[in-house]
Amino acid sequence: MPEAELIFFYGTLMLPYPTLERLGVERMLAYRGWDAVAGQLFSLGRYPALTMGPGSVRGQVFELTDPAALAVLDRFEDYRPADPAGSEYLRKLLPLANRPASAWVYVFNRPTERLTPLPDGDWAAHQGQALEWDVFFASRAVE
């Protein structure tokens, strides 16, 4: 049986933000739980940026049940496979910290010198939603 194709979200694509629904991809993804990837997190104000480096970034893992979701998400994240240098984010396959799998992750492709670092690597906590999200997911059955 082939391994599931996974994607890791660490910012406004996480639930319960309405972004996945507004993009029309929520039914193309299946929530698979929290995890982390190696990297550093920065605030861009209304959304975060993950870069490669020391540290850990907390986020949510989803299974891609319809690969067409990637094209929609790539446009949203300004990832252009034919123009990586011009892309705001690059989509990279990175190992997950707490399961023997890798997931697609959008990695920021711009300088970070003037950005605010988030040393805890947790956008949900930065937004004051970590506990609310844990309660939200504890109340939902996930198959």
Buried (B, 14 or more C-beta within 10 A) or exposed (E): EEEBBBBBBBBBBBBEBEBBEEBEBBEBBBBBEBBBBBBBBBBBEEBBBBBBEEBBBBBBBBBBEEEEBBEBBBEBBEBBEEEEEEBBBBBBEBEBEEEEBBBBBBBBBEEBEEBEEBEBBBBBBBBEBBEEBEEEBEEEEEE
